[in-house]
Every structure is written in C-alpha cells, then in structure tokens.
Amino acid sequence: IRRKNKLFILASFLIALTIPLAVYAILNIESLDTRNQASQGDTGYASLCTITFPYVNPETIALDKTVQIQVDALLPEEIISTVVFS
C-alpha cells in the first residue's frame, strides 16, 4: 500500500508541474515560430517597407535554403538601400 501511495503522490506531483507548462505552450505556440513574422512586418521598421515571398509560403521556408524576397517601400519617395535579417 505504501508503494502505491508513493507512486500516486509522485504522479500527482508531476502532473501538477506539467499542466502549467502545457497551458503556456498552447497559449504561446505562435510566438515560437517566427518564420512568418517577416512577411507580417512585425519589426520596428514595419512602417518603412513590406517584405513578401513571391514564390514560396513563408511558413514553409527550410533552414539554410535560399528564397527570393521582394521588398517594397510604402512611401514613393523612400529608397530601400539595405535589408538586414537577424
């Protein structure tokens, strides 16, 4: 009986610790995947230009792959001379 009680207490403790982590992961699932933020303009420079991926879905870009992007200024008098990715 003591072994069952210890196992039950241990299982309850592990479940109690993992529930908050699971809830946090479910609520913040989109913040972990940052690949689509470039196309949405989530940077501080979102008012200066738009970045689009004309031939590929930005959510499916693989690591270390080369893709074509299109950078357009939002104002006609603006000239984009540098694009920095980090």
PDB file of N, CA, C and O in Angstrom:
ATOM      1  N   ILE A   1       0.838  -1.197   0.000  1.00  0.00           N
ATOM      2  CA  ILE A   1       0.000   0.000   0.000  1.00  0.00           C
ATOM      3  C   ILE A   1       0.879   1.256   0.000  1.00  0.00           C
ATOM      4  O   ILE A   1       0.531   2.248  -0.641  1.00  0.00           O
ATOM      5  N   ARG A   2       1.975   1.226   0.687  1.00  0.00           N
ATOM      6  CA  ARG A   2       2.845   2.385   0.752  1.00  0.00           C
ATOM      7  C   ARG A   2       3.434   2.705  -0.624  1.00  0.00           C
ATOM      8  O   ARG A   2       3.566   3.871  -0.995  1.00  0.00           O
ATOM      9  N   ARG A   3       3.784   1.666  -1.371  1.00  0.00           N
ATOM     10  CA  ARG A   3       4.362   1.875  -2.701  1.00  0.00           C
ATOM     11  C   ARG A   3       3.343   2.522  -3.634  1.00  0.00           C
ATOM     12  O   ARG A   3       3.700   3.396  -4.424  1.00  0.00           O
ATOM     13  N   LYS A   4       2.093   2.110  -3.554  1.00  0.00           N
ATOM     14  CA  LYS A   4       1.048   2.714  -4.379  1.00  0.00           C
ATOM     15  C   LYS A   4       0.833   4.171  -3.994  1.00  0.00           C
ATOM     16  O   LYS A   4       0.611   5.020  -4.857  1.00  0.00           O
ATOM     17  N   ASN A   5       0.898   4.459  -2.714  1.00  0.00           N
ATOM     18  CA  ASN A   5       0.739   5.841  -2.260  1.00  0.00           C
ATOM     19  C   ASN A   5       1.880   6.719  -2.763  1.00  0.00           C
ATOM     20  O   ASN A   5       1.651   7.850  -3.191  1.00  0.00           O
ATOM     21  N   LYS A   6       3.103   6.207  -2.714  1.00  0.00           N
ATOM     22  CA  LYS A   6       4.248   6.973  -3.202  1.00  0.00           C
ATOM     23  C   LYS A   6       4.142   7.209  -4.704  1.00  0.00           C
ATOM     24  O   LYS A   6       4.422   8.304  -5.192  1.00  0.00           O
ATOM     25  N   LEU A   7       3.737   6.176  -5.428  1.00  0.00           N
ATOM     26  CA  LEU A   7       3.574   6.311  -6.875  1.00  0.00           C
ATOM     27  C   LEU A   7       2.474   7.318  -7.208  1.00  0.00           C
ATOM     28  O   LEU A   7       2.626   8.119  -8.130  1.00  0.00           O
ATOM     29  N   PHE A   8       1.375   7.281  -6.465  1.00  0.00           N
ATOM     30  CA  PHE A   8       0.280   8.223  -6.688  1.00  0.00           C
ATOM     31  C   PHE A   8       0.716   9.654  -6.387  1.00  0.00           C
ATOM     32  O   PHE A   8       0.378  10.574  -7.133  1.00  0.00           O
ATOM     33  N   ILE A   9       1.457   9.848  -5.309  1.00  0.00           N
ATOM     34  CA  ILE A   9       1.933  11.192  -4.948  1.00  0.00           C
ATOM     35  C   ILE A   9       2.911  11.698  -5.994  1.00  0.00           C
ATOM     36  O   ILE A   9       2.846  12.862  -6.390  1.00  0.00           O
ATOM     37  N   LEU A  10       3.815  10.841  -6.447  1.00  0.00           N
ATOM     38  CA  LEU A  10       4.777  11.238  -7.471  1.00  0.00           C
ATOM     39  C   LEU A  10       4.081  11.591  -8.789  1.00  0.00           C
ATOM     40  O   LEU A  10       4.411  12.596  -9.419  1.00  0.00           O
ATOM     41  N   ALA A  11       3.126  10.767  -9.197  1.00  0.00           N
ATOM     42  CA  ALA A  11       2.388  11.036 -10.438  1.00  0.00           C
ATOM     43  C   ALA A  11       1.585  12.327 -10.315  1.00  0.00           C
ATOM     44  O   ALA A  11       1.545  13.115 -11.261  1.00  0.00           O
ATOM     45  N   SER A  12       0.959  12.555  -9.196  1.00  0.00           N
ATOM     46  CA  SER A  12       0.197  13.802  -8.977  1.00  0.00           C
ATOM     47  C   SER A  12       1.106  15.017  -9.016  1.00  0.00           C
ATOM     48  O   SER A  12       0.747  16.051  -9.579  1.00  0.00           O
ATOM     49  N   PHE A  13       2.276  14.894  -8.421  1.00  0.00           N
ATOM     50  CA  PHE A  13       3.238  15.994  -8.417  1.00  0.00           C
ATOM     51  C   PHE A  13       3.709  16.309  -9.833  1.00  0.00           C
ATOM     52  O   PHE A  13       3.782  17.479 -10.209  1.00  0.00           O
ATOM     53  N   LEU A  14       4.029  15.294 -10.618  1.00  0.00           N
ATOM     54  CA  LEU A  14       4.465  15.508 -11.992  1.00  0.00           C
ATOM     55  C   LEU A  14       3.360  16.123 -12.850  1.00  0.00           C
ATOM     56  O   LEU A  14       3.623  17.008 -13.663  1.00  0.00           O
ATOM     57  N   ILE A  15       2.152  15.665 -12.674  1.00  0.00           N
ATOM     58  CA  ILE A  15       1.026  16.237 -13.430  1.00  0.00           C
ATOM     59  C   ILE A  15       0.801  17.692 -13.033  1.00  0.00           C
ATOM     60  O   ILE A  15       0.559  18.541 -13.890  1.00  0.00           O
ATOM     61  N   ALA A  16       0.881  17.976 -11.748  1.00  0.00           N
ATOM     62  CA  ALA A  16       0.684  19.349 -11.282  1.00  0.00           C
ATOM     63  C   ALA A  16       1.759  20.284 -11.835  1.00  0.00           C
ATOM     64  O   ALA A  16       1.487  21.461 -12.073  1.00  0.00           O
ATOM     65  N   LEU A  17       2.970  19.779 -12.040  1.00  0.00           N
ATOM     66  CA  LEU A  17       4.035  20.612 -12.594  1.00  0.00           C
ATOM     67  C   LEU A  17       3.925  20.777 -14.107  1.00  0.00           C
ATOM     68  O   LEU A  17       4.298  21.822 -14.639  1.00  0.00           O
ATOM     69  N   THR A  18       3.425  19.774 -14.801  1.00  0.00           N
ATOM     70  CA  THR A  18       3.377  19.848 -16.258  1.00  0.00           C
ATOM     71  C   THR A  18       2.154  20.572 -16.793  1.00  0.00           C
ATOM     72  O   THR A  18       2.189  21.056 -17.925  1.00  0.00           O
ATOM     73  N   ILE A  19       1.098  20.666 -16.044  1.00  0.00           N
ATOM     74  CA  ILE A  19      -0.108  21.357 -16.534  1.00  0.00           C
ATOM     75  C   ILE A  19       0.179  22.830 -16.842  1.00  0.00           C
ATOM     76  O   ILE A  19      -0.207  23.287 -17.918  1.00  0.00           O
ATOM     77  N   PRO A  20       0.832  23.597 -15.967  1.00  0.00           N
ATOM     78  CA  PRO A  20       1.123  24.997 -16.330  1.00  0.00           C
ATOM     79  C   PRO A  20       2.021  25.118 -17.553  1.00  0.00           C
ATOM     80  O   PRO A  20       1.834  26.022 -18.368  1.00  0.00           O
ATOM     81  N   LEU A  21       2.987  24.226 -17.692  1.00  0.00           N
ATOM     82  CA  LEU A  21       3.851  24.263 -18.866  1.00  0.00           C
ATOM     83  C   LEU A  21       3.070  23.963 -20.142  1.00  0.00           C
ATOM     84  O   LEU A  21       3.298  24.599 -21.171  1.00  0.00           O
ATOM     85  N   ALA A  22       2.172  23.022 -20.085  1.00  0.00           N
ATOM     86  CA  ALA A  22       1.364  22.687 -21.260  1.00  0.00           C
ATOM     87  C   ALA A  22       0.441  23.842 -21.630  1.00  0.00           C
ATOM     88  O   ALA A  22       0.290  24.155 -22.811  1.00  0.00           O
ATOM     89  N   VAL A  23      -0.165  24.470 -20.656  1.00  0.00           N
ATOM     90  CA  VAL A  23      -1.043  25.613 -20.927  1.00  0.00           C
ATOM     91  C   VAL A  23      -0.246  26.763 -21.529  1.00  0.00           C
ATOM     92  O   VAL A  23      -0.705  27.398 -22.478  1.00  0.00           O
ATOM     93  N   TYR A  24       0.930  27.038 -20.997  1.00  0.00           N
ATOM     94  CA  TYR A  24       1.783  28.095 -21.541  1.00  0.00           C
ATOM     95  C   TYR A  24       2.173  27.785 -22.978  1.00  0.00           C
ATOM     96  O   TYR A  24       2.140  28.670 -23.833  1.00  0.00           O
ATOM     97  N   ALA A  25       2.539  26.545 -23.251  1.00  0.00           N
ATOM     98  CA  ALA A  25       2.936  26.159 -24.605  1.00  0.00           C
ATOM     99  C   ALA A  25       1.773  26.290 -25.578  1.00  0.00           C
ATOM    100  O   ALA A  25       1.966  26.736 -26.710  1.00  0.00           O
ATOM    101  N   ILE A  26       0.589  25.918 -25.167  1.00  0.00           N
ATOM    102  CA  ILE A  26      -0.580  26.023 -26.045  1.00  0.00           C
ATOM    103  C   ILE A  26      -0.924  27.479 -26.324  1.00  0.00           C
ATOM    104  O   ILE A  26      -1.247  27.830 -27.459  1.00  0.00           O
ATOM    105  N   LEU A  27      -0.860  28.322 -25.315  1.00  0.00           N
ATOM    106  CA  LEU A  27      -1.216  29.733 -25.492  1.00  0.00           C
ATOM    107  C   LEU A  27      -0.174  30.502 -26.288  1.00  0.00           C
ATOM    108  O   LEU A  27      -0.518  31.490 -26.939  1.00  0.00           O
ATOM    109  N   ASN A  28       1.087  30.084 -26.259  1.00  0.00           N
ATOM    110  CA  ASN A  28       2.162  30.801 -26.932  1.00  0.00           C
ATOM    111  C   ASN A  28       2.746  30.031 -28.098  1.00  0.00           C
ATOM    112  O   ASN A  28       3.910  30.236 -28.440  1.00  0.00           O
ATOM    113  N   ILE A  29       1.990  29.170 -28.707  1.00  0.00           N
ATOM    114  CA  ILE A  29       2.506  28.332 -29.777  1.00  0.00           C
ATOM    115  C   ILE A  29       2.943  29.169 -30.981  1.00  0.00           C
ATOM    116  O   ILE A  29       3.912  28.806 -31.648  1.00  0.00           O
ATOM    117  N   GLU A  30       2.274  30.257 -31.274  1.00  0.00           N
ATOM    118  CA  GLU A  30       2.634  31.071 -32.431  1.00  0.00           C
ATOM    119  C   GLU A  30       3.899  31.880 -32.180  1.00  0.00           C
ATOM    120  O   GLU A  30       4.620  32.201 -33.125  1.00  0.00           O
ATOM    121  N   SER A  31       4.180  32.212 -30.931  1.00  0.00           N
ATOM    122  CA  SER A  31       5.371  33.013 -30.660  1.00  0.00           C
ATOM    123  C   SER A  31       6.651  32.204 -30.825  1.00  0.00           C
ATOM    124  O   SER A  31       7.728  32.786 -30.957  1.00  0.00           O
ATOM    125  N   LEU A  32       6.563  30.886 -30.820  1.00  0.00           N
ATOM    126  CA  LEU A  32       7.749  30.070 -31.001  1.00  0.00           C
ATOM    127  C   LEU A  32       8.174  29.982 -32.460  1.00  0.00           C
ATOM    128  O   LEU A  32       9.352  29.768 -32.748  1.00  0.00           O
ATOM    129  N   ASP A  33       7.245  30.142 -33.370  1.00  0.00           N
ATOM    130  CA  ASP A  33       7.543  30.048 -34.799  1.00  0.00           C
ATOM    131  C   ASP A  33       7.602  31.461 -35.362  1.00  0.00           C
ATOM    132  O   ASP A  33       6.567  32.091 -35.581  1.00  0.00           O
ATOM    133  N   THR A  34       8.816  31.959 -35.596  1.00  0.00           N
ATOM    134  CA  THR A  34       8.984  33.347 -36.033  1.00  0.00           C
ATOM    135  C   THR A  34       9.173  33.476 -37.536  1.00  0.00           C
ATOM    136  O   THR A  34       9.441  34.573 -38.025  1.00  0.00           O
ATOM    137  N   ARG A  35       9.039  32.375 -38.287  1.00  0.00           N
ATOM    138  CA  ARG A  35       9.297  32.445 -39.722  1.00  0.00           C
ATOM    139  C   ARG A  35       8.312  33.356 -40.446  1.00  0.00           C
ATOM    140  O   ARG A  35       8.688  33.986 -41.434  1.00  0.00           O
ATOM    141  N   ASN A  36       7.074  33.445 -39.992  1.00  0.00           N
ATOM    142  CA  ASN A  36       6.089  34.248 -40.706  1.00  0.00           C
ATOM    143  C   ASN A  36       6.086  35.710 -40.281  1.00  0.00           C
ATOM    144  O   ASN A  36       5.324  36.499 -40.841  1.00  0.00           O
ATOM    145  N   GLN A  37       6.901  36.096 -39.321  1.00  0.00           N
ATOM    146  CA  GLN A  37       6.900  37.481 -38.861  1.00  0.00           C
ATOM    147  C   GLN A  37       7.488  38.438 -39.888  1.00  0.00           C
ATOM    148  O   GLN A  37       7.103  39.607 -39.917  1.00  0.00           O
ATOM    149  N   ALA A  38       8.400  37.983 -40.723  1.00  0.00           N
ATOM    150  CA  ALA A  38       8.977  38.870 -41.735  1.00  0.00           C
ATOM    151  C   ALA A  38       7.914  39.303 -42.732  1.00  0.00           C
ATOM    152  O   ALA A  38       7.879  40.469 -43.125  1.00  0.00           O
ATOM    153  N   SER A  39       7.065  38.404 -43.139  1.00  0.00           N
ATOM    154  CA  SER A  39       6.039  38.765 -44.106  1.00  0.00           C
ATOM    155  C   SER A  39       4.937  39.599 -43.478  1.00  0.00           C
ATOM    156  O   SER A  39       4.221  40.311 -44.183  1.00  0.00           O
ATOM    157  N   GLN A  40       4.792  39.521 -42.174  1.00  0.00           N
ATOM    158  CA  GLN A  40       3.757  40.297 -41.497  1.00  0.00           C
ATOM    159  C   GLN A  40       4.265  41.668 -41.075  1.00  0.00           C
ATOM    160  O   GLN A  40       3.472  42.516 -40.666  1.00  0.00           O
ATOM    161  N   GLY A  41       5.559  41.902 -41.164  1.00  0.00           N
ATOM    162  CA  GLY A  41       6.109  43.197 -40.786  1.00  0.00           C
ATOM    163  C   GLY A  41       6.039  43.452 -39.305  1.00  0.00           C
ATOM    164  O   GLY A  41       5.651  44.543 -38.889  1.00  0.00           O
ATOM    165  N   ASP A  42       6.403  42.472 -38.490  1.00  0.00           N
ATOM    166  CA  ASP A  42       6.331  42.616 -37.042  1.00  0.00           C
ATOM    167  C   ASP A  42       7.554  43.303 -36.439  1.00  0.00           C
ATOM    168  O   ASP A  42       7.696  43.331 -35.216  1.00  0.00           O
ATOM    169  N   THR A  43       8.430  43.851 -37.257  1.00  0.00           N
ATOM    170  CA  THR A  43       9.611  44.518 -36.718  1.00  0.00           C
ATOM    171  C   THR A  43       9.310  45.988 -36.484  1.00  0.00           C
ATOM    172  O   THR A  43       8.223  46.466 -36.809  1.00  0.00           O
ATOM    173  N   GLY A  44      10.261  46.693 -35.928  1.00  0.00           N
ATOM    174  CA  GLY A  44      10.094  48.122 -35.692  1.00  0.00           C
ATOM    175  C   GLY A  44      10.083  48.929 -36.973  1.00  0.00           C
ATOM    176  O   GLY A  44       9.714  50.103 -36.963  1.00  0.00           O
ATOM    177  N   TYR A  45      10.483  48.313 -38.079  1.00  0.00           N
ATOM    178  CA  TYR A  45      10.545  49.007 -39.358  1.00  0.00           C
ATOM    179  C   TYR A  45       9.346  48.692 -40.250  1.00  0.00           C
ATOM    180  O   TYR A  45       9.407  48.887 -41.464  1.00  0.00           O
ATOM    181  N   ALA A  46       8.281  48.215 -39.665  1.00  0.00           N
ATOM    182  CA  ALA A  46       7.115  47.811 -40.449  1.00  0.00           C
ATOM    183  C   ALA A  46       6.511  48.981 -41.210  1.00  0.00           C
ATOM    184  O   ALA A  46       5.871  48.773 -42.241  1.00  0.00           O
ATOM    185  N   SER A  47       6.696  50.196 -40.731  1.00  0.00           N
ATOM    186  CA  SER A  47       6.114  51.348 -41.416  1.00  0.00           C
ATOM    187  C   SER A  47       6.944  51.781 -42.620  1.00  0.00           C
ATOM    188  O   SER A  47       6.481  52.597 -43.417  1.00  0.00           O
ATOM    189  N   LEU A  48       8.157  51.256 -42.772  1.00  0.00           N
ATOM    190  CA  LEU A  48       9.022  51.679 -43.867  1.00  0.00           C
ATOM    191  C   LEU A  48       8.861  50.836 -45.126  1.00  0.00           C
ATOM    192  O   LEU A  48       8.957  51.356 -46.237  1.00  0.00           O
ATOM    193  N   CYS A  49       8.616  49.536 -44.960  1.00  0.00           N
ATOM    194  CA  CYS A  49       8.567  48.669 -46.135  1.00  0.00           C
ATOM    195  C   CYS A  49       7.722  47.434 -45.862  1.00  0.00           C
ATOM    196  O   CYS A  49       7.338  47.152 -44.727  1.00  0.00           O
ATOM    197  N   THR A  50       7.447  46.711 -46.932  1.00  0.00           N
ATOM    198  CA  THR A  50       6.799  45.411 -46.821  1.00  0.00           C
ATOM    199  C   THR A  50       7.729  44.371 -47.426  1.00  0.00           C
ATOM    200  O   THR A  50       8.392  44.620 -48.433  1.00  0.00           O
ATOM    201  N   ILE A  51       7.766  43.217 -46.806  1.00  0.00           N
ATOM    202  CA  ILE A  51       8.576  42.112 -47.296  1.00  0.00           C
ATOM    203  C   ILE A  51       7.630  40.990 -47.686  1.00  0.00           C
ATOM    204  O   ILE A  51       6.812  40.551 -46.878  1.00  0.00           O
ATOM    205  N   THR A  52       7.741  40.530 -48.912  1.00  0.00           N
ATOM    206  CA  THR A  52       6.904  39.431 -49.369  1.00  0.00           C
ATOM    207  C   THR A  52       7.777  38.344 -49.975  1.00  0.00           C
ATOM    208  O   THR A  52       8.906  38.595 -50.396  1.00  0.00           O
ATOM    209  N   PHE A  53       7.243  37.151 -50.012  1.00  0.00           N
ATOM    210  CA  PHE A  53       7.910  35.999 -50.600  1.00  0.00           C
ATOM    211  C   PHE A  53       7.061  35.575 -51.801  1.00  0.00           C
ATOM    212  O   PHE A  53       6.089  34.838 -51.637  1.00  0.00           O
ATOM    213  N   PRO A  54       7.416  36.029 -53.001  1.00  0.00           N
ATOM    214  CA  PRO A  54       6.530  35.820 -54.148  1.00  0.00           C
ATOM    215  C   PRO A  54       6.367  34.365 -54.589  1.00  0.00           C
ATOM    216  O   PRO A  54       5.328  34.024 -55.155  1.00  0.00           O
ATOM    217  N   TYR A  55       7.348  33.498 -54.352  1.00  0.00           N
ATOM    218  CA  TYR A  55       7.275  32.144 -54.890  1.00  0.00           C
ATOM    219  C   TYR A  55       7.249  31.051 -53.832  1.00  0.00           C
ATOM    220  O   TYR A  55       7.338  29.869 -54.165  1.00  0.00           O
ATOM    221  N   VAL A  56       7.128  31.425 -52.562  1.00  0.00           N
ATOM    222  CA  VAL A  56       7.171  30.414 -51.508  1.00  0.00           C
ATOM    223  C   VAL A  56       6.293  30.874 -50.344  1.00  0.00           C
ATOM    224  O   VAL A  56       6.154  32.069 -50.084  1.00  0.00           O
ATOM    225  N   ASN A  57       5.716  29.913 -49.663  1.00  0.00           N
ATOM    226  CA  ASN A  57       4.957  30.193 -48.455  1.00  0.00           C
ATOM    227  C   ASN A  57       5.957  30.461 -47.333  1.00  0.00           C
ATOM    228  O   ASN A  57       6.774  29.588 -47.040  1.00  0.00           O
ATOM    229  N   PRO A  58       5.929  31.635 -46.692  1.00  0.00           N
ATOM    230  CA  PRO A  58       6.934  31.949 -45.670  1.00  0.00           C
ATOM    231  C   PRO A  58       6.900  31.001 -44.480  1.00  0.00           C
ATOM    232  O   PRO A  58       7.885  30.915 -43.747  1.00  0.00           O
ATOM    233  N   GLU A  59       5.814  30.297 -44.265  1.00  0.00           N
ATOM    234  CA  GLU A  59       5.727  29.360 -43.147  1.00  0.00           C
ATOM    235  C   GLU A  59       6.422  28.040 -43.451  1.00  0.00           C
ATOM    236  O   GLU A  59       6.605  27.224 -42.547  1.00  0.00           O
ATOM    237  N   THR A  60       6.816  27.808 -44.712  1.00  0.00           N
ATOM    238  CA  THR A  60       7.438  26.534 -45.065  1.00  0.00           C
ATOM    239  C   THR A  60       8.896  26.691 -45.478  1.00  0.00           C
ATOM    240  O   THR A  60       9.468  25.772 -46.065  1.00  0.00           O
ATOM    241  N   ILE A  61       9.505  27.827 -45.186  1.00  0.00           N
ATOM    242  CA  ILE A  61      10.908  28.042 -45.549  1.00  0.00           C
ATOM    243  C   ILE A  61      11.787  27.183 -44.651  1.00  0.00           C
ATOM    244  O   ILE A  61      11.711  27.266 -43.425  1.00  0.00           O
ATOM    245  N   ALA A  62      12.617  26.363 -45.269  1.00  0.00           N
ATOM    246  CA  ALA A  62      13.511  25.480 -44.517  1.00  0.00           C
ATOM    247  C   ALA A  62      14.793  26.220 -44.156  1.00  0.00           C
ATOM    248  O   ALA A  62      15.178  27.189 -44.810  1.00  0.00           O
ATOM    249  N   LEU A  63      15.434  25.747 -43.119  1.00  0.00           N
ATOM    250  CA  LEU A  63      16.694  26.319 -42.658  1.00  0.00           C
ATOM    251  C   LEU A  63      17.772  26.122 -43.718  1.00  0.00           C
ATOM    252  O   LEU A  63      17.853  25.061 -44.336  1.00  0.00           O
ATOM    253  N   ASP A  64      18.590  27.133 -43.926  1.00  0.00           N
ATOM    254  CA  ASP A  64      19.705  27.120 -44.881  1.00  0.00           C
ATOM    255  C   ASP A  64      19.256  26.985 -46.333  1.00  0.00           C
ATOM    256  O   ASP A  64      20.005  26.459 -47.157  1.00  0.00           O
ATOM    257  N   LYS A  65      18.073  27.439 -46.660  1.00  0.00           N
ATOM    258  CA  LYS A  65      17.595  27.455 -48.043  1.00  0.00           C
ATOM    259  C   LYS A  65      17.567  28.893 -48.535  1.00  0.00           C
ATOM    260  O   LYS A  65      17.359  29.821 -47.753  1.00  0.00           O
ATOM    261  N   THR A  66      17.774  29.074 -49.820  1.00  0.00           N
ATOM    262  CA  THR A  66      17.747  30.393 -50.426  1.00  0.00           C
ATOM    263  C   THR A  66      16.390  30.589 -51.086  1.00  0.00           C
ATOM    264  O   THR A  66      15.928  29.743 -51.852  1.00  0.00           O
ATOM    265  N   VAL A  67      15.761  31.713 -50.779  1.00  0.00           N
ATOM    266  CA  VAL A  67      14.472  32.041 -51.383  1.00  0.00           C
ATOM    267  C   VAL A  67      14.512  33.483 -51.873  1.00  0.00           C
ATOM    268  O   VAL A  67      15.295  34.297 -51.385  1.00  0.00           O
ATOM    269  N   GLN A  68      13.670  33.778 -52.826  1.00  0.00           N
ATOM    270  CA  GLN A  68      13.587  35.141 -53.347  1.00  0.00           C
ATOM    271  C   GLN A  68      12.596  35.933 -52.504  1.00  0.00           C
ATOM    272  O   GLN A  68      11.515  35.447 -52.173  1.00  0.00           O
ATOM    273  N   ILE A  69      12.980  37.157 -52.164  1.00  0.00           N
ATOM    274  CA  ILE A  69      12.079  38.045 -51.441  1.00  0.00           C
ATOM    275  C   ILE A  69      11.881  39.300 -52.260  1.00  0.00           C
ATOM    276  O   ILE A  69      12.674  39.627 -53.144  1.00  0.00           O
ATOM    277  N   GLN A  70      10.801  39.995 -51.943  1.00  0.00           N
ATOM    278  CA  GLN A  70      10.519  41.270 -52.592  1.00  0.00           C
ATOM    279  C   GLN A  70      10.313  42.305 -51.494  1.00  0.00           C
ATOM    280  O   GLN A  70       9.474  42.123 -50.612  1.00  0.00           O
ATOM    281  N   VAL A  71      11.079  43.388 -51.547  1.00  0.00           N
ATOM    282  CA  VAL A  71      10.994  44.455 -50.555  1.00  0.00           C
ATOM    283  C   VAL A  71      10.469  45.694 -51.256  1.00  0.00           C
ATOM    284  O   VAL A  71      11.067  46.172 -52.220  1.00  0.00           O
ATOM    285  N   ASP A  72       9.359  46.209 -50.775  1.00  0.00           N
ATOM    286  CA  ASP A  72       8.732  47.393 -51.367  1.00  0.00           C
ATOM    287  C   ASP A  72       8.608  48.488 -50.315  1.00  0.00           C
ATOM    288  O   ASP A  72       8.177  48.237 -49.189  1.00  0.00           O
ATOM    289  N   ALA A  73       8.991  49.705 -50.693  1.00  0.00           N
ATOM    290  CA  ALA A  73       8.808  50.852 -49.812  1.00  0.00           C
ATOM    291  C   ALA A  73       7.333  51.234 -49.814  1.00  0.00           C
ATOM    292  O   ALA A  73       6.661  51.163 -50.842  1.00  0.00           O
ATOM    293  N   LEU A  74       6.848  51.633 -48.662  1.00  0.00           N
ATOM    294  CA  LEU A  74       5.442  52.026 -48.565  1.00  0.00           C
ATOM    295  C   LEU A  74       5.208  53.453 -49.053  1.00  0.00           C
ATOM    296  O   LEU A  74       4.105  53.796 -49.479  1.00  0.00           O
ATOM    297  N   LEU A  75       6.236  54.271 -48.991  1.00  0.00           N
ATOM    298  CA  LEU A  75       6.118  55.643 -49.476  1.00  0.00           C
ATOM    299  C   LEU A  75       6.900  55.780 -50.775  1.00  0.00           C
ATOM    300  O   LEU A  75       8.018  55.272 -50.862  1.00  0.00           O
ATOM    301  N   PRO A  76       6.360  56.442 -51.778  1.00  0.00           N
ATOM    302  CA  PRO A  76       7.038  56.536 -53.076  1.00  0.00           C
ATOM    303  C   PRO A  76       8.405  57.207 -53.017  1.00  0.00           C
ATOM    304  O   PRO A  76       9.278  56.877 -53.820  1.00  0.00           O
ATOM    305  N   GLU A  77       8.613  58.131 -52.099  1.00  0.00           N
ATOM    306  CA  GLU A  77       9.886  58.844 -52.043  1.00  0.00           C
ATOM    307  C   GLU A  77      10.960  58.094 -51.255  1.00  0.00           C
ATOM    308  O   GLU A  77      12.116  58.517 -51.238  1.00  0.00           O
ATOM    309  N   GLU A  78      10.602  57.003 -50.612  1.00  0.00           N
ATOM    310  CA  GLU A  78      11.572  56.220 -49.844  1.00  0.00           C
ATOM    311  C   GLU A  78      12.353  55.289 -50.769  1.00  0.00           C
ATOM    312  O   GLU A  78      11.793  54.701 -51.694  1.00  0.00           O
ATOM    313  N   ILE A  79      13.640  55.166 -50.509  1.00  0.00           N
ATOM    314  CA  ILE A  79      14.503  54.241 -51.248  1.00  0.00           C
ATOM    315  C   ILE A  79      15.096  53.261 -50.233  1.00  0.00           C
ATOM    316  O   ILE A  79      15.723  53.665 -49.254  1.00  0.00           O
ATOM    317  N   ILE A  80      14.890  51.988 -50.480  1.00  0.00           N
ATOM    318  CA  ILE A  80      15.422  50.954 -49.588  1.00  0.00           C
ATOM    319  C   ILE A  80      16.802  50.582 -50.089  1.00  0.00           C
ATOM    320  O   ILE A  80      16.953  50.068 -51.197  1.00  0.00           O
ATOM    321  N   SER A  81      17.800  50.843 -49.275  1.00  0.00           N
ATOM    322  CA  SER A  81      19.169  50.555 -49.698  1.00  0.00           C
ATOM    323  C   SER A  81      19.754  49.339 -48.987  1.00  0.00           C
ATOM    324  O   SER A  81      20.684  48.718 -49.502  1.00  0.00           O
ATOM    325  N   THR A  82      19.229  48.990 -47.819  1.00  0.00           N
ATOM    326  CA  THR A  82      19.787  47.880 -47.043  1.00  0.00           C
ATOM    327  C   THR A  82      18.663  47.103 -46.379  1.00  0.00           C
ATOM    328  O   THR A  82      17.710  47.678 -45.854  1.00  0.00           O
ATOM    329  N   VAL A  83      18.797  45.798 -46.414  1.00  0.00           N
ATOM    330  CA  VAL A  83      17.877  44.921 -45.698  1.00  0.00           C
ATOM    331  C   VAL A  83      18.719  44.019 -44.805  1.00  0.00           C
ATOM    332  O   VAL A  83      19.641  43.357 -45.281  1.00  0.00           O
ATOM    333  N   VAL A  84      18.405  43.990 -43.503  1.00  0.00           N
ATOM    334  CA  VAL A  84      19.169  43.186 -42.551  1.00  0.00           C
ATOM    335  C   VAL A  84      18.234  42.152 -41.956  1.00  0.00           C
ATOM    336  O   VAL A  84      17.140  42.479 -41.494  1.00  0.00           O
ATOM    337  N   PHE A  85      18.674  40.892 -41.970  1.00  0.00           N
ATOM    338  CA  PHE A  85      17.920  39.805 -41.359  1.00  0.00           C
ATOM    339  C   PHE A  85      18.693  39.309 -40.152  1.00  0.00           C
ATOM    340  O   PHE A  85      19.916  39.174 -40.188  1.00  0.00           O
ATOM    341  N   SER A  86      17.970  39.044 -39.099  1.00  0.00           N
ATOM    342  CA  SER A  86      18.635  38.518 -37.905  1.00  0.00           C
ATOM    343  C   SER A  86      17.827  37.411 -37.299  1.00  0.00           C
ATOM    344  O   SER A  86      18.224  36.841 -36.283  1.00  0.00           O
TER     345      SER A  86
END
